[in-house]
Each structure stands twice: as C-alpha cells, then as structure tokens.
Amino acid sequence: MLSRPSRTGFLPNFSIKYMRLIFTPRFNRFQTINSTQAWSLFLTACKTDDSLGKNPMTGKYVTVAILGAVIAQIVEAILLSS
C-alpha cells in the first residue's frame, strides 16, 4: 500500500537516493562550490557534482571554451553581415 502524500506533496518514505543532489541535506548548506562542480551540476541536470572530476581547473577550461565559442560566433556574425 502506498503512503499518502504529506501536506507539502512529498511522500514521507521517499528515499534520498532518488532526489536531485541539490535538494539533499548533505549538499544544501549554502556552501561554496567551484566552477567544475557548477558545470557538473548543469551538465548532468543536478544528478552529480563530480562528473567532471575534482580538479577546479577543469571548470575554468569549460568556461573559457564556451566563452571563446560565443565570442567567435559574435565576431563571425559581425564580419559576415558587413
């Protein structure tokens, strides 16, 4: 028999292992995260914060690569429009 949802709409017996990482008590303590953890959370839809590894430089490389691609597209659009 399924248990009834509480007033908040969540099942009381819902296991934490099925919750998104950002909603778990272990993660949600307003701690600072580095760019690698932020990109891991973004790319895995908040399932894990270590999918890109533990090295903080990895997140910086991803940020620079995406920023470089955006700037290249803007420059290309400006040059080809004139």
N, C-alpha and C positions, 0 to 999 in steps of 0.2 A: 504494500500500500504506500502510495506517495504521501509525503507530509505536505501539509498546507503551507502556502507561502506566508511569510510574515507580513506585517503592515507595510514594510518597505518594498515588498515584491520579490525578495530573495528567499530561496529555500533555506531553512536553518541548517540542514545537513549537507549543504553544498561544500564540496571539498576544495581546499585552497589550490590544489594542483591544477584545477581546471580554470582558475581565474587568470586574468591577464596579470603580468608581473607588476605593473604599476599600481594595481589595486591591492596587493598583498601587504600585510603589516610590516614584513621584513624590508620592503623597498620604500614604502611611503612614510618616510620620516623626515622629509624635506632635506635630504642630504644632497650634496652637490655631486653631479655626475660629469664625467669628461666627455669630449666630443665623440670618442669611439663608442661609449655606451649610448649616447644620444642617437647616433646613426644606427646602431644595432637595434635599438628600440623602434626606430622609424621604419627600417627595412624589414623587420620581422613582425610588424604590426603589434608591438608591445609584448611579444612572447618571451624574448630573452634579451639580456643586456650584454652578453658576452659572445655573440655570434661572430663578431669581427676580431675577437681576441682581447687581450688585456692591455696591449701596447697603446698608450694615448696618442702616439704619432699617427696611427692608422686613421683615426677620425679626422685629424688635421689634413692628411693627404686626401681623404674623400672630400672634405670641404673645399680644398684648393682645386681639386679636379672638377668638381661641379661648378664652382665659381669661374674657373677658366673656360669651361664649355659654354656657360651663359654669356660671358664677355665675348668669346669668339663668335657666337651667334649674333650678338648685337652688332659687332663690328662688321660681320658679313652682311647683315641686313642693311646697314648704313651704306656700305660700299656698293652693293648691288642695286640699291634704289636710286643712286645718282648717275 
